[in-house]
Amino acid sequence: MQKNIKPLGENVLVKLLKADSKTKSGIVLPETAETDRPQEGKVVAIGESEKIKVKKNQVVIFAKYSGSEIKLAGEEFLILKAEDILAVVE
């Protein structure tokens, strides 16, 4: 069953992006080494507020412990307040 989520107000729905599993020097990191959730995600949906400065499909960086985690169809998402989005990755 497909569920569509539409954030309300100044909220943004973000799909979490996986952190790199390999260091720059080529060392492969196991999943157990991941201690923090990623702080980067792709905007999936936005609320109807005019204060929101991001657009759908943009990759954003957000505050470390912000948002509410939800799981849909086995994928992890966050519902964030627009003010918790710190930057857009270009």
C-alpha positions in Angstrom: 0.0 0.0 0.0 1.5 3.3 -1.1 1.3 6.1 1.4 1.7 9.8 0.5 2.8 12.2 3.2 2.2 15.9 2.9 4.0 18.0 5.6 1.9 20.7 7.1 2.9 24.4 7.8 6.7 25.0 7.8 7.6 21.3 7.9 9.7 19.4 5.3 9.9 15.7 4.6 13.4 14.5 4.0 14.7 11.1 2.9 17.9 10.3 4.8 21.0 9.7 2.7 23.3 6.9 3.7 26.7 7.9 5.0 29.8 6.7 3.1 30.8 3.2 4.0 34.4 3.8 2.9 37.0 6.3 4.1 39.0 8.5 1.7 41.9 6.1 2.1 39.8 3.1 1.0 39.1 1.5 4.3 35.6 -0.2 4.3 33.6 0.6 7.4 31.1 -2.0 8.7 27.5 -0.9 9.5 28.2 -1.4 13.2 30.7 1.5 13.0 28.0 4.0 12.2 27.2 5.7 15.5 25.3 8.8 14.3 22.5 9.1 11.9 23.3 11.1 8.7 22.8 14.9 8.7 22.2 15.0 5.0 19.0 14.2 3.1 16.9 14.7 -0.1 13.8 16.8 0.1 10.8 14.7 -0.8 7.9 17.0 0.1 7.4 20.5 1.6 4.6 22.2 3.6 2.6 25.0 2.2 4.3 27.8 4.1 5.9 30.6 2.1 8.8 30.7 4.6 10.2 27.5 3.3 13.3 28.2 1.1 14.1 24.7 -0.2 12.5 22.9 -3.1 11.7 19.3 -3.8 14.7 17.0 -4.8 17.3 19.4 -3.3 19.9 17.8 -1.0 20.1 19.5 2.4 22.1 19.5 5.5 20.1 19.7 8.8 20.8 20.1 12.5 22.1 17.0 14.2 19.3 16.0 16.5 16.4 17.7 14.8 13.2 16.3 13.3 11.0 13.3 13.9 12.1 10.0 12.4 9.5 7.9 10.5 9.9 4.7 8.4 7.8 4.1 5.2 8.2 1.1 3.0 11.5 0.2 4.7 13.1 3.6 4.1 14.0 6.2 6.7 12.6 9.7 6.6 12.6 12.8 8.8 10.0 15.4 9.2 11.9 18.6 9.9 11.0 22.2 10.7 12.2 24.5 7.9 14.4 26.4 10.5 16.4 23.1 11.2 17.6 23.0 7.6 21.1 24.6 7.7 22.3 24.5 4.1 21.5 23.3 0.5 24.2 21.1 -1.2 24.8 22.2 -4.8 
